[in-house]
């Protein structure tokens, strides 16, 4: 298979696919708005992988940073609240 278009970013791939220039493989949260608008449609749904878990991992020594802890708490809260990342 020889592609007619090669891009170097997810945004470019999304714009190309939404502009009817071909198909692309992106993550669900990256395409949810276009799917809802109908500018994209899913193909090969029967071959999708199961959702992968998201983990936030960091090394915390005995002098853990409160700023790092606050950042991690914020990230976890936002990921859990994101409507398009729910399993």
N, CA, C and O atoms as a printed pandas DataFrame, in Angstrom:
     atom_number atom_name residue_name chain_id  residue_number  x_coord  y_coord  z_coord
0              1         N          UNK        A               1    0.849   -1.163    0.000
1              2        CA          UNK        A               1    0.000    0.000    0.000
2              3         C          UNK        A               1    0.899    1.231    0.000
3              4         O          UNK        A               1    1.832    1.317    0.798
4              5         N          UNK        A               2    0.633    2.155   -0.863
5              6        CA          UNK        A               2    1.411    3.380   -0.950
6              7         C          UNK        A               2    0.497    4.561   -0.599
7              8         O          UNK        A               2   -0.453    4.847   -1.327
8              9         N          UNK        A               3    0.783    5.247    0.517
9             10        CA          UNK        A               3   -0.085    6.365    0.906
10            11         C          UNK        A               3    0.041    7.538   -0.055
11            12         O          UNK        A               3    1.108    7.803   -0.608
12            13         N          UNK        A               4   -1.068    8.227   -0.239
13            14        CA          UNK        A               4   -1.051    9.434   -1.063
14            15         C          UNK        A               4   -0.717   10.665   -0.240
15            16         O          UNK        A               4   -0.338   11.700   -0.789
16            17         N          UNK        A               5   -0.859   10.556    1.081
17            18        CA          UNK        A               5   -0.612   11.695    1.964
18            19         C          UNK        A               5    0.027   11.171    3.237
19            20         O          UNK        A               5   -0.449   10.198    3.822
20            21         N          UNK        A               6    1.098   11.812    3.667
21            22        CA          UNK        A               6    1.751   11.488    4.927
22            23         C          UNK        A               6    1.782   12.761    5.756
23            24         O          UNK        A               6    2.177   13.820    5.269
24            25         N          UNK        A               7    1.364   12.652    7.011
25            26        CA          UNK        A               7    1.350   13.810    7.906
26            27         C          UNK        A               7    2.186   13.492    9.137
27            28         O          UNK        A               7    2.500   12.332    9.406
28            29         N          UNK        A               8    2.539   14.528    9.875
29            30        CA          UNK        A               8    3.403   14.338   11.042
30            31         C          UNK        A               8    2.735   14.735   12.353
31            32         O          UNK        A               8    3.403   14.836   13.382
32            33         N          UNK        A               9    1.432   14.960   12.327
33            34        CA          UNK        A               9    0.737   15.293   13.570
34            35         C          UNK        A               9   -0.668   14.705   13.548
35            36         O          UNK        A               9   -1.242   14.462   12.486
36            37         N          UNK        A              10   -1.202   14.483   14.732
37            38        CA          UNK        A              10   -2.575   13.989   14.829
38            39         C          UNK        A              10   -3.569   15.005   14.305
39            40         O          UNK        A              10   -4.567   14.637   13.685
40            41         N          UNK        A              11   -3.305   16.284   14.549
41            42        CA          UNK        A              11   -4.212   17.321   14.053
42            43         C          UNK        A              11   -4.294   17.300   12.534
43            44         O          UNK        A              11   -5.380   17.429   11.968
44            45         N          UNK        A              12   -3.157   17.139   11.871
45            46        CA          UNK        A              12   -3.150   17.086   10.407
46            47         C          UNK        A              12   -3.873   15.837    9.907
47            48         O          UNK        A              12   -4.607   15.896    8.921
48            49         N          UNK        A              13   -3.666   14.707   10.587
49            50        CA          UNK        A              13   -4.356   13.475   10.203
50            51         C          UNK        A              13   -5.865   13.638   10.357
51            52         O          UNK        A              13   -6.635   13.208    9.497
52            53         N          UNK        A              14   -6.275   14.254   11.444
53            54        CA          UNK        A              14   -7.699   14.476   11.691
54            55         C          UNK        A              14   -8.303   15.393   10.635
55            56         O          UNK        A              14   -9.384   15.113   10.117
56            57         N          UNK        A              15   -7.617   16.479   10.314
57            58        CA          UNK        A              15   -8.121   17.403    9.296
58            59         C          UNK        A              15   -8.201   16.734    7.927
59            60         O          UNK        A              15   -9.158   16.946    7.182
60            61         N          UNK        A              16   -7.208   15.937    7.604
61            62        CA          UNK        A              16   -7.214   15.254    6.312
62            63         C          UNK        A              16   -8.377   14.264    6.222
63            64         O          UNK        A              16   -9.088   14.228    5.218
64            65         N          UNK        A              17   -8.566   13.474    7.259
65            66        CA          UNK        A              17   -9.662   12.503    7.247
66            67         C          UNK        A              17  -11.016   13.206    7.223
67            68         O          UNK        A              17  -11.915   12.796    6.490
68            69         N          UNK        A              18  -11.165   14.250    8.011
69            70        CA          UNK        A              18  -12.433   14.998    8.028
70            71         C          UNK        A              18  -12.674   15.696    6.694
71            72         O          UNK        A              18  -13.818   15.966    6.330
72            73         N          UNK        A              19  -11.605   15.986    5.971
73            74        CA          UNK        A              19  -11.727   16.604    4.648
74            75         C          UNK        A              19  -11.848   15.596    3.523
75            76         O          UNK        A              19  -11.663   15.944    2.357
76            77         N          UNK        A              20  -12.154   14.358    3.856
77            78        CA          UNK        A              20  -12.379   13.277    2.886
78            79         C          UNK        A              20  -11.135   12.921    2.085
79            80         O          UNK        A              20  -11.239   12.530    0.922
80            81         N          UNK        A              21   -9.960   13.051    2.694
81            82        CA          UNK        A              21   -8.725   12.700    2.001
82            83         C          UNK        A              21   -8.253   11.286    2.313
83            84         O          UNK        A              21   -7.222   10.851    1.800
84            85         N          UNK        A              22   -8.992   10.569    3.144
85            86        CA          UNK        A              22   -8.609    9.203    3.448
86            87         C          UNK        A              22   -9.030    8.801    4.842
87            88         O          UNK        A              22   -9.918    9.407    5.441
88            89         N          UNK        A              23   -8.369    7.755    5.357
89            90        CA          UNK        A              23   -8.681    7.268    6.690
90            91         C          UNK        A              23   -7.456    7.459    7.579
91            92         O          UNK        A              23   -6.341    7.638    7.090
92            93         N          UNK        A              24   -7.679    7.418    8.882
93            94        CA          UNK        A              24   -6.595    7.569    9.840
94            95         C          UNK        A              24   -6.915    6.753   11.078
95            96         O          UNK        A              24   -8.043    6.298   11.266
96            97         N          UNK        A              25   -5.921    6.575   11.910
97            98        CA          UNK        A              25   -6.118    5.878   13.179
98            99         C          UNK        A              25   -5.743    6.844   14.295
99           100         O          UNK        A              25   -4.580    7.219   14.442
100          101         N          UNK        A              26   -6.731    7.236   15.071
101          102        CA          UNK        A              26   -6.532    8.165   16.173
102          103         C          UNK        A              26   -7.243    7.632   17.412
103          104         O          UNK        A              26   -8.013    6.674   17.338
104          105         N          UNK        A              27   -6.981    8.253   18.523
105          106        CA          UNK        A              27   -7.617    7.856   19.777
106          107         C          UNK        A              27   -9.034    8.416   19.851
107          108         O          UNK        A              27   -9.332    9.449   19.252
108          109         N          UNK        A              28   -9.896    7.737   20.580
109          110        CA          UNK        A              28  -11.314    8.091   20.604
110          111         C          UNK        A              28  -11.561    9.524   21.063
111          112         O          UNK        A              28  -12.403   10.217   20.491
112          113         N          UNK        A              29  -10.839    9.978   22.086
113          114        CA          UNK        A              29  -11.084   11.335   22.566
114          115         C          UNK        A              29  -10.644   12.388   21.556
115          116         O          UNK        A              29  -11.092   13.532   21.633
116          117         N          UNK        A              30   -9.777   12.029   20.610
117          118        CA          UNK        A              30   -9.320   12.982   19.609
118          119         C          UNK        A              30  -10.346   13.188   18.492
119          120         O          UNK        A              30  -10.314   14.210   17.807
120          121         N          UNK        A              31  -11.244   12.240   18.304
121          122        CA          UNK        A              31  -12.183   12.315   17.188
122          123         C          UNK        A              31  -13.635   12.426   17.610
123          124         O          UNK        A              31  -14.520   12.460   16.754
124          125         N          UNK        A              32  -13.903   12.483   18.895
125          126        CA          UNK        A              32  -15.289   12.423   19.366
126          127         C          UNK        A              32  -16.143   13.561   18.806
127          128         O          UNK        A              32  -17.299   13.338   18.447
128          129         N          UNK        A              33  -15.604   14.756   18.726
129          130        CA          UNK        A              33  -16.397   15.886   18.211
130          131         C          UNK        A              33  -16.742   15.696   16.737
131          132         O          UNK        A              33  -17.869   15.968   16.324
132          133         N          UNK        A              34  -15.787   15.233   15.948
133          134        CA          UNK        A              34  -16.038   15.012   14.520
134          135         C          UNK        A              34  -17.025   13.869   14.306
135          136         O          UNK        A              34  -17.839   13.914   13.383
136          137         N          UNK        A              35  -16.955   12.851   15.151
137          138        CA          UNK        A              35  -17.928   11.766   15.061
138          139         C          UNK        A              35  -19.329   12.265   15.381
139          140         O          UNK        A              35  -20.293   11.887   14.716
140          141         N          UNK        A              36  -19.443   13.112   16.397
141          142        CA          UNK        A              36  -20.750   13.652   16.770
142          143         C          UNK        A              36  -21.302   14.564   15.677
143          144         O          UNK        A              36  -22.510   14.584   15.440
144          145         N          UNK        A              37  -20.430   15.316   15.013
145          146        CA          UNK        A              37  -20.858   16.215   13.926
146          147         C          UNK        A              37  -21.149   15.457   12.637
147          148         O          UNK        A              37  -21.837   15.962   11.750
148          149         N          UNK        A              38  -20.619   14.246   12.542
149          150        CA          UNK        A              38  -20.821   13.466   11.325
150          151         C          UNK        A              38  -19.776   13.721   10.255
151          152         O          UNK        A              38  -19.924   13.239    9.132
152          153         N          UNK        A              39  -18.731   14.458   10.568
153          154        CA          UNK        A              39  -17.674   14.693    9.579
154          155         C          UNK        A              39  -16.724   13.502    9.481
155          156         O          UNK        A              39  -15.955   13.398    8.526
156          157         N          UNK        A              40  -16.773   12.613   10.455
157          158        CA          UNK        A              40  -16.022   11.357   10.427
158          159         C          UNK        A              40  -16.963   10.218   10.771
159          160         O          UNK        A              40  -17.986   10.419   11.427
160          161         N          UNK        A              41  -16.612    9.025   10.324
161          162        CA          UNK        A              41  -17.342    7.835   10.757
162          163         C          UNK        A              41  -16.321    6.753   11.051
163          164         O          UNK        A              41  -15.224    6.748   10.492
164          165         N          UNK        A              42  -16.691    5.837   11.932
165          166        CA          UNK        A              42  -15.816    4.737   12.312
166          167         C          UNK        A              42  -15.843    3.645   11.254
167          168         O          UNK        A              42  -16.893    3.331   10.693
168          169         N          UNK        A              43  -14.683    3.076   10.993
169          170        CA          UNK        A              43  -14.589    1.904   10.127
170          171         C          UNK        A              43  -13.835    0.831   10.906
171          172         O          UNK        A              43  -13.042    1.147   11.793
172          173         N          UNK        A              44  -14.072   -0.393   10.589
173          174        CA          UNK        A              44  -13.414   -1.523   11.240
174          175         C          UNK        A              44  -13.634   -1.559   12.759
175          176         O          UNK        A              44  -12.737   -1.936   13.514
176          177         N          UNK        A              45  -14.824   -1.167   13.191
177          178        CA          UNK        A              45  -15.138   -1.166   14.630
178          179         C          UNK        A              45  -14.973   -2.547   15.263
179          180         O          UNK        A              45  -14.616   -2.658   16.435
180          181         N          UNK        A              46  -15.230   -3.583   14.496
181          182        CA          UNK        A              46  -15.127   -4.941   15.039
182          183         C          UNK        A              46  -13.698   -5.318   15.406
183          184         O          UNK        A              46  -13.477   -6.309   16.102
184          185         N          UNK        A              47  -12.728   -4.538   14.944
185          186        CA          UNK        A              47  -11.327   -4.846   15.194
186          187         C          UNK        A              47  -10.675   -3.899   16.201
187          188         O          UNK        A              47   -9.455   -3.917   16.364
188          189         N          UNK        A              48  -11.464   -3.083   16.869
189          190        CA          UNK        A              48  -10.920   -2.154   17.873
190          191         C          UNK        A              48  -10.386   -2.923   19.070
191          192         O          UNK        A              48  -10.932   -3.956   19.458
192          193         N          UNK        A              49   -9.312   -2.404   19.648
193          194        CA          UNK        A              49   -8.764   -2.985   20.867
194          195         C          UNK        A              49   -9.622   -2.577   22.058
195          196         O          UNK        A              49  -10.365   -1.597   22.003
196          197         N          UNK        A              50   -9.505   -3.342   23.122
197          198        CA          UNK        A              50  -10.150   -2.957   24.377
198          199         C          UNK        A              50   -9.478   -1.689   24.891
199          200         O          UNK        A              50   -8.298   -1.468   24.617
200          201         N          UNK        A              51  -10.203   -0.850   25.633
201          202        CA          UNK        A              51   -9.585    0.366   26.184
202          203         C          UNK        A              51   -8.408    0.029   27.093
203          204         O          UNK        A              51   -8.433   -0.961   27.825
204          205         N          UNK        A              52   -7.396    0.857   27.034
205          206        CA          UNK        A              52   -6.223    0.695   27.887
206          207         C          UNK        A              52   -6.388    1.557   29.125
207          208         O          UNK        A              52   -6.939    2.654   29.039
208          209         N          UNK        A              53   -5.925    1.085   30.273
209          210        CA          UNK        A              53   -5.993    1.931   31.473
210          211         C          UNK        A              53   -4.977    3.068   31.395
211          212         O          UNK        A              53   -3.944    2.952   30.735
212          213         N          UNK        A              54   -5.281    4.142   32.065
213          214        CA          UNK        A              54   -4.358    5.273   32.163
214          215         C          UNK        A              54   -3.813    5.280   33.580
215          216         O          UNK        A              54   -4.575    5.264   34.546
216          217         N          UNK        A              55   -2.506    5.304   33.701
217          218        CA          UNK        A              55   -1.866    5.310   35.010
218          219         C          UNK        A              55   -0.994    6.548   35.151
219          220         O          UNK        A              55   -0.330    6.958   34.199
220          221         N          UNK        A              56   -0.997    7.132   36.319
221          222        CA          UNK        A              56   -0.103    8.242   36.641
222          223         C          UNK        A              56    0.908    7.692   37.641
223          224         O          UNK        A              56    0.557    7.329   38.763
224          225         N          UNK        A              57    2.165    7.637   37.216
225          226        CA          UNK        A              57    3.212    7.040   38.036
226          227         C          UNK        A              57    4.318    8.069   38.249
227          228         O          UNK        A              57    4.734    8.752   37.313
228          229         N          UNK        A              58    4.777    8.167   39.463
229          230        CA          UNK        A              58    5.914    9.047   39.744
230          231         C          UNK        A              58    6.670    8.507   40.938
231          232         O          UNK        A              58    6.144    7.726   41.731
232          233         N          UNK        A              59    7.895    8.932   41.049
233          234        CA          UNK        A              59    8.721    8.502   42.174
234          235         C          UNK        A              59    8.676    9.589   43.236
235          236         O          UNK        A              59    9.003   10.748   42.978
236          237         N          UNK        A              60    8.275    9.200   44.407
237          238        CA          UNK        A              60    8.190   10.168   45.505
238          239         C          UNK        A              60    9.088    9.689   46.640
239          240         O          UNK        A              60    8.855    8.632   47.226
240          241         N          UNK        A              61   10.105   10.468   46.939
241          242        CA          UNK        A              61   10.999   10.141   48.038
242          243         C          UNK        A              61   10.446   10.680   49.351
243          244         O          UNK        A              61    9.290   11.094   49.440
244          245         N          UNK        A              62   11.287   10.664   50.347
245          246        CA          UNK        A              62   10.827   11.127   51.654
246          247         C          UNK        A              62   10.611   12.644   51.691
247          248         O          UNK        A              62    9.999   13.168   52.622
248          249         N          UNK        A              63   11.120   13.341   50.672
249          250        CA          UNK        A              63   10.902   14.788   50.596
250          251         C          UNK        A              63   10.005   15.106   49.408
251          252         O          UNK        A              63   10.360   15.915   48.551
252          253         N          UNK        A              64    8.847   14.469   49.362
253          254        CA          UNK        A              64    7.914   14.656   48.256
254          255         C          UNK        A              64    7.467   16.107   48.128
255          256         O          UNK        A              64    7.292   16.817   49.118
256          257         N          UNK        A              65    7.290   16.521   46.887
257          258        CA          UNK        A              65    6.899   17.894   46.591
258          259         C          UNK        A              65    5.377   18.043   46.650
259          260         O          UNK        A              65    4.641   17.257   46.054
260          261         N          UNK        A              66    4.934   19.035   47.357
261          262        CA          UNK        A              66    3.484   19.286   47.418
262          263         C          UNK        A              66    2.970   19.767   46.064
263          264         O          UNK        A              66    1.808   19.539   45.728
264          265         N          UNK        A              67    3.818   20.427   45.288
265          266        CA          UNK        A              67    3.398   20.875   43.954
266          267         C          UNK        A              67    3.193   19.691   43.018
267          268         O          UNK        A              67    2.241   19.663   42.239
268          269         N          UNK        A              68    4.093   18.717   43.100
269          270        CA          UNK        A              68    3.944   17.517   42.270
270          271         C          UNK        A              68    2.701   16.746   42.691
271          272         O          UNK        A              68    1.946   16.281   41.837
272          273         N          UNK        A              69    2.478   16.605   43.983
273          274        CA          UNK        A              69    1.295   15.907   44.480
274          275         C          UNK        A              69    0.022   16.620   44.027
275          276         O          UNK        A              69   -0.940   15.964   43.626
276          277         N          UNK        A              70    0.003   17.949   44.085
277          278        CA          UNK        A              70   -1.169   18.715   43.646
278          279         C          UNK        A              70   -1.407   18.528   42.147
279          280         O          UNK        A              70   -2.547   18.400   41.702
280          281         N          UNK        A              71   -0.313   18.512   41.374
281          282        CA          UNK        A              71   -0.437   18.296   39.929
282          283         C          UNK        A              71   -1.025   16.916   39.643
283          284         O          UNK        A              71   -1.944   16.788   38.835
284          285         N          UNK        A              72   -0.503   15.894   40.296
285          286        CA          UNK        A              72   -0.997   14.531   40.082
286          287         C          UNK        A              72   -2.465   14.420   40.474
287          288         O          UNK        A              72   -3.253   13.810   39.752
288          289         N          UNK        A              73   -2.837   14.999   41.602
289          290        CA          UNK        A              73   -4.241   14.975   42.017
290          291         C          UNK        A              73   -5.123   15.654   40.976
291          292         O          UNK        A              73   -6.215   15.172   40.674
292          293         N          UNK        A              74   -4.656   16.765   40.430
293          294        CA          UNK        A              74   -5.415   17.502   39.403
294          295         C          UNK        A              74   -5.563   16.654   38.141
295          296         O          UNK        A              74   -6.655   16.561   37.580
296          297         N          UNK        A              75   -4.473   16.037   37.695
297          298        CA          UNK        A              75   -4.516   15.200   36.496
298          299         C          UNK        A              75   -5.482   14.032   36.689
299          300         O          UNK        A              75   -6.297   13.744   35.812
300          301         N          UNK        A              76   -5.392   13.375   37.815
301          302        CA          UNK        A              76   -6.276   12.227   38.081
302          303         C          UNK        A              76   -7.733   12.671   38.085
303          304         O          UNK        A              76   -8.579   12.011   37.482
304          305         N          UNK        A              77   -8.035   13.769   38.749
305          306        CA          UNK        A              77   -9.416   14.270   38.788
306          307         C          UNK        A              77   -9.920   14.598   37.386
307          308         O          UNK        A              77  -11.052   14.262   37.037
308          309         N          UNK        A              78   -9.087   15.249   36.587
309          310        CA          UNK        A              78   -9.515   15.638   35.234
310          311         C          UNK        A              78   -9.695   14.418   34.334
311          312         O          UNK        A              78  -10.638   14.361   33.545
312          313         N          UNK        A              79   -8.795   13.443   34.450
313          314        CA          UNK        A              79   -8.949   12.233   33.642
314          315         C          UNK        A              79  -10.213   11.471   34.032
315          316         O          UNK        A              79  -10.935   10.980   33.164
316          317         N          UNK        A              80  -10.479   11.370   35.314
317          318        CA          UNK        A              80  -11.684   10.656   35.756
318          319         C          UNK        A              80  -12.964   11.377   35.333
319          320         O          UNK        A              80  -13.987   10.735   35.097
320          321         N          UNK        A              81  -12.913   12.696   35.236
321          322        CA          UNK        A              81  -14.099   13.476   34.896
322          323         C          UNK        A              81  -14.305   13.622   33.385
323          324         O          UNK        A              81  -15.380   14.033   32.949
324          325         N          UNK        A              82  -13.293   13.294   32.588
325          326        CA          UNK        A              82  -13.393   13.478   31.144
326          327         C          UNK        A              82  -14.438   12.533   30.567
327          328         O          UNK        A              82  -14.305   11.317   30.707
328          329         N          UNK        A              83  -15.477   13.065   29.920
329          330        CA          UNK        A              83  -16.590   12.215   29.476
330          331         C          UNK        A              83  -16.220   11.226   28.373
331          332         O          UNK        A              83  -16.903   10.216   28.203
332          333         N          UNK        A              84  -15.174   11.491   27.636
333          334        CA          UNK        A              84  -14.832   10.623   26.510
334          335         C          UNK        A              84  -13.712    9.636   26.855
335          336         O          UNK        A              84  -13.233    8.911   25.983
336          337         N          UNK        A              85  -13.302    9.611   28.102
337          338        CA          UNK        A              85  -12.298    8.648   28.540
338          339         C          UNK        A              85  -12.893    7.595   29.462
339          340         O          UNK        A              85  -12.168    6.752   29.989
340          341         N          UNK        A              86  -14.190    7.636   29.659
341          342        CA          UNK        A              86  -14.838    6.669   30.552
342          343         C          UNK        A              86  -14.959    5.333   29.837
343          344         O          UNK        A              86  -15.280    5.264   28.650
344          345         N          UNK        A              87  -14.697    4.288   30.584
345          346        CA          UNK        A              87  -14.815    2.936   30.007
346          347         C          UNK        A              87  -16.243    2.463   30.072
347          348         O          UNK        A              87  -16.546    1.351   29.637
